Every structure is written in C-alpha cells, then in structure tokens.
Amino acid sequence: MKRHSALFALLAAVILCGGGGLFLWQTGFFTAMQSVEGVQAYIEGFAPYSHLVFFLFQFLSVVLAPIPSNVSALAGGLLFGTWTAFFLTISAVLLGSMTVFFLARSLGRTFTQKFATQKLSDKYLDLLNRKTNVFLFLALLLPFFPDDLLCILAGLTAIRPLRFFLIALMARPWGLLVACAVGGSTLALPWWGMALLGMAGLTFFLFGLKYGDRVEAAVVRRLKG
C-alpha cells in the first residue's frame, strides 16, 4: 500500500512539474516574467478565463518553486484589485503548499533533491527539526527565506499535516497581501518604509530563533494554568 502511494505521488509530481513547466513554456510565460507588466499581459491574454488561469498559475508558483509568488501577486492586484487577487493567491498558495508537503512526505529526498542541494536541505532541515514551529512560522512569515522550499522540506519532518497547514495559514498570507495591495494601489510605501519593514522583520526573526522556545513554553504554561 505504501509503495502504491509513493508511485502515485511520483506520478503526480511528474505531471505537476513536467506538465506545468511545459504549459508555461509553450504559452510564453518565462518571457513574460521579465517584468510585472509582462505577467499582467500574460494573464490578461487568457480572458475570459483570467481568474482561473491566475489561480492555476499561483498554484504552480509553489509547485515549481523558482517562480516568485509575490511578483505574480502584484500583477494580480493590478488586474483584479487587491482583495480578489489576494483571495485567489492565498487559496492557490495554500493548496500548493499542502501539495508539495504531501509529495515530499511520500517521496522523501527523491522529491526534495529536485529543488535544493544537499547542503541547503541539511541547513534548513536542521533548523526545522530543532525548532519546527517557531522557525517554520517565522520563515514563512518573512521574505528572506525560500518559503516554497521550506514547505517541501517540512514534509520530511515529523510535523503533523494539520499543524503545518495552520502555520502556513497564519504566516503566508501577509506578504502576499502586501504585494496584492501594492498592485491594487491600496498600499504605496517609499523605499525607506520598505527598508524599515525589512529591518523590523529581521529583528523579529532573530528574536524568535533565540527566545522562541521560551516564549512558546511560557504561553503553554499560561494556557494550562
């Protein structure tokens, strides 16, 4: 039974990665990716199915990890407005996150080696295994880490699927919401504002790595008391 599940997962991975990559290549996506305007024009070209194509594209942006979701989210904001682009994006990204999580859990390193070197995998797996909840939440929340790759590597840890989903649900929406808001002209920040946000995010991340276990234990004790 386990072998059949692994074979099915492998077939799904081949279809998603191979088929998705072939579709994007044949439809000219990789040329369009040179600019936000190019992505916008690419998605508009599928009208009246632009919403569906945008959703599928955002899903593939997780499964085919090199595609940055934030860039396409910004283009979606320009096309559909902030909230429509956001709900399409977060739905697709969460579905994609769970897909690669289960593929990695079924196929193991056979799947993850397609997306990361052994050195990079070991580096993040060590942190994921030692500080799973804290590190995964902060890494998915902040823009400094390969969030799609971490979703794949999380499948190699002992974290339960429901807990992984809840962490992704709490952490992944915020950067995507900002990108959609910028694209939809709901939010405009000067360069210094973006720099301050980046510095605050890095400080928050380092604090979480050092004191995250203590904070988590204190909260648990508080709730139990």
N, C-alpha and C positions, 0 to 999 in steps of 0.2 A: 504493500500500500504506500509506504514511504517512497519507494523508488518510483512509483507511478506519479506521485505528487511532484517529485523532483523533475521528472520528464515533462510533465505538464507545465511546470514553472519555466523550464528551459525553453519550451516551445513558445510560451507567452513572451519571454524575454526576446527571443529571436524575432517574433512578429512585431513587437513594440519598437525595438531598437532598429532592426533592419527595415521593416515596413515604414516606420515613422520617418527614419532618416531618408529613405528613398523618396517618400512623398514630398518632404521639404525640399530636397534637392531638385526634383523634377518640376516643382512649382516655383522655383526661383527664390526660395526663402533666404538662402545663405548669401545671396547677392543683396537682398533687401535689408539684411541685418546690419549693413554698413551705417545705417542712420535710423533714428526714430521715425522720421518721415517715410523712410523706405518700408519699415514694418507696418506703418499705418496704411500706406498704399497697398501693400501686400494683402492685408486683411480685408480692406475695402473691396479688393478685386473679387472676393467671393460672395458679394451681395447677390441675393437677399439672405444668404446663409452666414453672414459675417459673424454673428454671435456664436453660432455653433463652431465655426472654424476657429474663432478666438479661444473658445473653451478647450477644444482639442489641442490647439497649439500650446496653451498654457500647461495642459496635462503633459504633453511631450517635452516641454521645457524642463520638467522634473525627471522624466524617464531618460531623456537624452541630456544628461547633466551639463554639458558645455553651454547650453542656451540659457542666458540670464533672464529670469522671470521678471525682474524689475524693469528692464528695458521694454519688454512687451507689455507690461502692466501700464507703463507710462503711455505707450501708444494706444492702449485700450482706453485710457482716460480721455485722450484726445478724441477718440472715435465715438465712445458710448456715454461719456460722462463718468464722474467719479464713482458713484455707487453701483451702477450697472457693471462697469469694468471690474470693480473690487469684488463683487459677489461672484461673478464668473471666474475671476482669477483665483480667489481663495478656495472655491469649490474644486476647481481643477487641480490646484496645487496640493490640497489635502488628499484628494483621490490619488494623485501621482505619488505623494509621499508614502501612502499606505501600500501602493502597488510595489514600489521598489523595496520597501521594508519587507514585504512578504516574499518577494523574489530572492532577496538576499538571505532570508531565513531558510528558504527551501533549497537554494543552490549553493549557499556558503561563499567561500572565497572565489569559486569559479565565476560567480557573477561580479563580485566587487572588484576583481582584478582588471576588469574591462574599463573601470572608471578611475582607478587610482593605483599608484605604485605601491609596492610592498612597504616601503619606508613611510610613505604618507599614511597608509592604512594603519600601520602599527602605532604611529604617533597619536592618531585620533582615537584608535581603539583603546589605547592605554587610558586616556582620559575618560572615555565613555564607560569603561569598566570600573574605574575607581570612583568617578563622580557622575554617574549616569544622569540622574535627574537634573542636577544643578548645571552641569556642563552642557547637556543637550538643550535645555531651555535657553540658556544664555547664548549658545552658539547659533540656535535657530532664530533668536530674537535680534541679534546684532549682525550688521552687514559685513563683518570682517572675516567670516568663515564660510567655507563651501557647504551651505545648508543642504543642498540636494545630496551631496556626497555623504554627509552625516546621517541623513535619513537611510541611505543604503547601509552604512556601517552599523547603524543601530540594530539592523536586522541580525547582526552577528552576535549581539549581546543577549543577556538574559531578560531584558526588559519586556514586559507584557505588552501585547499589541494595543490594548485599551489605554494603558498608561502612555505609550508612545503617541497615540492619537491625541490624547488630551494635552500633552506637552506641545505637540505641533499646533493644535488648535489655539492654544494660549500664546504661542510665541511667533508663529509665522505670519499672522495677518498684518502686523503693524508696519513693517517695511513695505509690504505690498500696498497697503492703504495709502501711505505717503506717496508712493510712485503714482498710483491712480489719481490721487488728489492733485499732484503737480501736473499730470497730464490733462486733468479735467479743469485746470485753472482754479481749483478750490484752494490750493496752497502754493505760495511762492516764497521761497527763502533766499536771502542773499548768501554769498559764499561764506561769509563769516558765521552766519547762522548754521550752515551745514557743518562747518568746522567745529563749532561749539557742541553740536549734537554728536559728532563723531568722538570728541574728547570725553564727553559725558558717558557715551556708550562704552568706550574702552575702560574708563574708571570703574563703571558698574560691573563690567566683565571681570576685571582683576579682583575686585572686592568679592565677587561671587565665588571665584575659584579659591580664594584664601579663607573666607569665612562662611561659605555656603553651607557646609556641613553643620556648623554651629547654629546658624540661623534656622536651618531645617529642623535640627533636634530641638531647639527652643520652641519652635512653633508646634511640633508634635507634643512636647511636654505640656504646653499651654492648652492645646486642644483636649488632651487626655485628662488634664486637671479640671 
